[in-house]
C-alpha cells in the first residue's frame, strides 16, 4: 500500500505570482515530508516559464508526474494556485476521483478559493496537519441529442450554457422542465447553473444568488425577447432541457464551465440533470456564506448592529 501523502498542484502557469507560489508550496510540502505531484503538461509549462525567466529549475526535481509515477486514486488533496478558472481546470483533472480541492486565490474575486496569497504558508501548514474540512458541491451531467441520438456528453460545476454561435443571429429556443415545455423565445442563450455557479456567469446575467446549502438547478435566460423570461430555480431532481428550434435564425454552441464546448445545430437538444459525482472542496474555516458574499463583493454593511438582547 502506498504510504506517501501525495498532493497534486495545479497552477496558472502563465502568471509569475502563480509560478512563484507553486515553487514555494513544493518546497514547503517536501520539507514536511509530503510528495508534490503535477501533471506532465504543467511540469513542462512551469519548466519553460522558469527557463524563460532565468530562474532555477532545481525545485522541480522532487515533483512526481501524475499518471506516470502514481495513480489519481493515490492523491490526498489538490492545491490550486490561481483563480476560479484554474480551480475548474483542477476539478476537470480529478473528475473521476473524490479528491478534494483547496483553492488559493491569485485571481480577482476567486469565489471558489479558500485562501488568499497572503495566507499561503498557513494553508500548507493546515494541509500538512490535515486541519481542514471537506464540503461537497452539486454538479450536473450534460448531454446533447440530435434527432434523438446522443452526440455529446459532459458535466459542469458552475454552469452549462447554450449560446448563439453568431453575434448577429438570434437563437430561438424552447425551455423544458421535467419533460414539459415551459416557454419559447428568441435570446442570446440560456444558462443552466448550479448553486456554486450562481455567483459566476448566472450572477452576471441577473440570476439569483443561491446559498451552497440549497440544492437546486437554475435556468437564466440571456437577453430574451419575451414577457416571461425570468430566472428559474427548480428542484435538483428535475431534468431541465433547452431545444434549438427549427425556426432558429442561427445555430448554437454549448459551453460547460467555459472549458468544454460542442456545436449545436438547429434541432439540437441539451439536457441537464444532477450528477451523482459532486465536487469536493477543502475548507480551512467554516463560516456563514453571507460573510463570503460580503468579503468577495466588498458589500457595504456599515451601521449593522445585529440582534439586540432585550433589557432584563
PAPA-782406 format. One record per residue (C-alpha): residue in three letters; x, y, z. Coordinates in steps of 0.1 Angstrom, whole numbers. Layout:
N
> resn;px;py;pz
> ALA;X;Y;Z
...
END
This chain:
312
> resn;px;py;pz
> UNK;0;0;0
> UNK;13;34;-9
> UNK;20;53;23
> UNK;30;86;6
> UNK;9;117;12
> UNK;6;129;-24
> UNK;-7;164;-31
> UNK;-15;175;-66
> UNK;-5;210;-75
> UNK;-24;229;-103
> UNK;-12;264;-111
> UNK;-19;291;-135
> UNK;13;286;-153
> UNK;11;318;-173
> UNK;14;341;-143
> UNK;46;348;-124
> UNK;29;350;-90
> UNK;13;316;-95
> UNK;46;300;-105
> UNK;63;316;-75
> UNK;35;303;-52
> UNK;38;269;-68
> UNK;76;266;-61
> UNK;70;279;-25
> UNK;44;252;-19
> UNK;67;225;-34
> UNK;95;234;-10
> UNK;71;236;20
> UNK;55;202;12
> UNK;88;185;7
> UNK;102;199;40
> UNK;71;185;58
> UNK;76;150;42
> UNK;47;152;17
> UNK;50;145;-20
> UNK;42;173;-45
> UNK;26;159;-78
> UNK;19;176;-111
> UNK;6;166;-145
> UNK;32;162;-172
> UNK;18;192;-191
> UNK;21;215;-160
> UNK;56;204;-153
> UNK;66;213;-188
> UNK;49;247;-187
> UNK;65;256;-153
> UNK;99;244;-165
> UNK;96;266;-196
> UNK;84;296;-176
> UNK;114;293;-151
> UNK;138;288;-180
> UNK;125;318;-199
> UNK;128;340;-168
> UNK;163;327;-159
> UNK;151;311;-127
> UNK;164;279;-111
> UNK;145;248;-121
> UNK;160;226;-94
> UNK;128;228;-73
> UNK;111;207;-100
> UNK;133;177;-95
> UNK;113;165;-65
> UNK;80;167;-82
> UNK;64;134;-94
> UNK;43;132;-126
> UNK;6;123;-122
> UNK;-3;93;-142
> UNK;33;82;-146
> UNK;45;75;-111
> UNK;13;74;-92
> UNK;-24;69;-99
> UNK;-51;96;-93
> UNK;-66;74;-66
> UNK;-34;80;-45
> UNK;-40;117;-42
> UNK;-48;131;-8
> UNK;-56;166;-19
> UNK;-54;191;-48
> UNK;-39;225;-41
> UNK;-49;250;-68
> UNK;-29;282;-73
> UNK;-48;307;-94
> UNK;-83;320;-98
> UNK;-117;302;-102
> UNK;-108;292;-138
> UNK;-78;273;-125
> UNK;-100;256;-99
> UNK;-124;245;-127
> UNK;-94;231;-146
> UNK;-83;211;-115
> UNK;-118;198;-110
> UNK;-117;185;-145
> UNK;-83;167;-139
> UNK;-96;147;-109
> UNK;-133;144;-121
> UNK;-133;106;-118
> UNK;-120;106;-82
> UNK;-133;120;-49
> UNK;-101;140;-43
> UNK;-109;174;-26
> UNK;-97;207;-39
> UNK;-83;236;-20
> UNK;-80;269;-39
> UNK;-55;296;-31
> UNK;-68;328;-48
> UNK;-44;346;-71
> UNK;-71;360;-94
> UNK;-97;386;-88
> UNK;-129;376;-69
> UNK;-119;339;-65
> UNK;-153;328;-52
> UNK;-143;291;-51
> UNK;-109;297;-34
> UNK;-104;291;3
> UNK;-74;313;10
> UNK;-56;344;-4
> UNK;-20;346;-14
> UNK;-10;361;20
> UNK;-23;330;37
> UNK;-4;305;15
> UNK;21;293;41
> UNK;-6;288;67
> UNK;-27;269;42
> UNK;1;245;35
> UNK;7;240;73
> UNK;-30;232;77
> UNK;-28;207;48
> UNK;2;190;65
> UNK;-17;188;97
> UNK;-48;176;79
> UNK;-66;205;96
> UNK;-94;212;71
> UNK;-129;200;64
> UNK;-144;189;31
> UNK;-177;201;17
> UNK;-195;187;-13
> UNK;-208;209;-42
> UNK;-236;198;-65
> UNK;-226;192;-102
> UNK;-246;185;-133
> UNK;-244;160;-161
> UNK;-249;174;-195
> UNK;-258;157;-228
> UNK;-266;168;-263
> UNK;-290;149;-285
> UNK;-296;154;-322
> UNK;-326;135;-339
> UNK;-329;116;-306
> UNK;-294;103;-307
> UNK;-268;113;-280
> UNK;-239;130;-297
> UNK;-220;146;-268
> UNK;-218;142;-230
> UNK;-201;163;-204
> UNK;-206;178;-169
> UNK;-203;211;-151
> UNK;-196;225;-116
> UNK;-207;261;-124
> UNK;-229;260;-154
> UNK;-238;246;-188
> UNK;-247;274;-213
> UNK;-265;273;-246
> UNK;-254;303;-266
> UNK;-259;316;-301
> UNK;-229;310;-323
> UNK;-232;341;-344
> UNK;-234;376;-328
> UNK;-259;389;-355
> UNK;-283;359;-353
> UNK;-308;353;-325
> UNK;-313;318;-311
> UNK;-349;305;-309
> UNK;-352;281;-281
> UNK;-378;262;-260
> UNK;-373;256;-223
> UNK;-384;223;-208
> UNK;-388;213;-171
> UNK;-394;176;-162
> UNK;-404;167;-198
> UNK;-429;195;-201
> UNK;-425;226;-223
> UNK;-424;259;-204
> UNK;-418;287;-229
> UNK;-403;296;-263
> UNK;-384;328;-271
> UNK;-356;343;-291
> UNK;-325;350;-270
> UNK;-287;352;-268
> UNK;-287;320;-248
> UNK;-297;301;-216
> UNK;-276;294;-186
> UNK;-283;262;-166
> UNK;-263;267;-134
> UNK;-257;250;-100
> UNK;-258;269;-67
> UNK;-220;272;-70
> UNK;-224;288;-104
> UNK;-250;312;-91
> UNK;-222;336;-83
> UNK;-205;332;-117
> UNK;-220;337;-152
> UNK;-255;333;-139
> UNK;-249;362;-115
> UNK;-237;385;-142
> UNK;-268;376;-162
> UNK;-291;387;-134
> UNK;-298;354;-118
> UNK;-303;349;-81
> UNK;-275;341;-56
> UNK;-282;306;-42
> UNK;-266;296;-9
> UNK;-244;265;-13
> UNK;-266;246;12
> UNK;-296;249;-11
> UNK;-297;221;-37
> UNK;-312;234;-69
> UNK;-307;239;-106
> UNK;-310;274;-121
> UNK;-322;284;-156
> UNK;-312;320;-165
> UNK;-322;334;-200
> UNK;-297;357;-217
> UNK;-312;388;-233
> UNK;-345;370;-240
> UNK;-372;387;-262
> UNK;-402;375;-241
> UNK;-425;387;-214
> UNK;-419;355;-193
> UNK;-381;351;-192
> UNK;-373;353;-155
> UNK;-346;333;-139
> UNK;-360;300;-126
> UNK;-349;279;-96
> UNK;-361;242;-99
> UNK;-357;210;-79
> UNK;-322;193;-80
> UNK;-340;162;-91
> UNK;-356;179;-122
> UNK;-345;173;-157
> UNK;-341;206;-175
> UNK;-336;210;-212
> UNK;-332;235;-239
> UNK;-340;228;-276
> UNK;-328;249;-305
> UNK;-359;253;-326
> UNK;-361;246;-363
> UNK;-371;282;-369
> UNK;-340;295;-352
> UNK;-321;320;-374
> UNK;-288;305;-364
> UNK;-270;276;-348
> UNK;-259;274;-312
> UNK;-230;263;-291
> UNK;-228;246;-257
> UNK;-202;256;-231
> UNK;-196;237;-199
> UNK;-178;258;-172
> UNK;-164;278;-201
> UNK;-139;250;-208
> UNK;-157;222;-228
> UNK;-177;231;-259
> UNK;-198;214;-285
> UNK;-217;229;-316
> UNK;-255;228;-316
> UNK;-272;225;-349
> UNK;-308;236;-354
> UNK;-329;209;-338
> UNK;-303;200;-311
> UNK;-315;193;-276
> UNK;-294;199;-244
> UNK;-304;180;-213
> UNK;-291;189;-178
> UNK;-296;169;-146
> UNK;-279;165;-113
> UNK;-248;144;-113
> UNK;-241;116;-89
> UNK;-205;129;-87
> UNK;-201;160;-66
> UNK;-170;182;-64
> UNK;-154;182;-30
> UNK;-139;214;-17
> UNK;-114;215;12
> UNK;-122;244;36
> UNK;-99;259;63
> UNK;-127;275;81
> UNK;-165;271;84
> UNK;-183;305;83
> UNK;-215;319;70
> UNK;-219;322;33
> UNK;-232;357;40
> UNK;-197;367;52
> UNK;-181;353;20
> UNK;-205;373;-1
> UNK;-197;405;18
> UNK;-159;399;16
> UNK;-158;388;-21
> UNK;-181;416;-34
> UNK;-170;443;-8
> UNK;-206;448;1
> UNK;-214;478;24
> UNK;-226;467;59
> UNK;-216;498;79
> UNK;-243;506;105
> UNK;-253;470;112
> UNK;-258;463;149
> UNK;-270;427;148
> UNK;-296;411;171
> UNK;-302;432;202
> UNK;-308;415;235
> UNK;-339;429;253
> UNK;-333;447;286
> UNK;-337;425;316
END
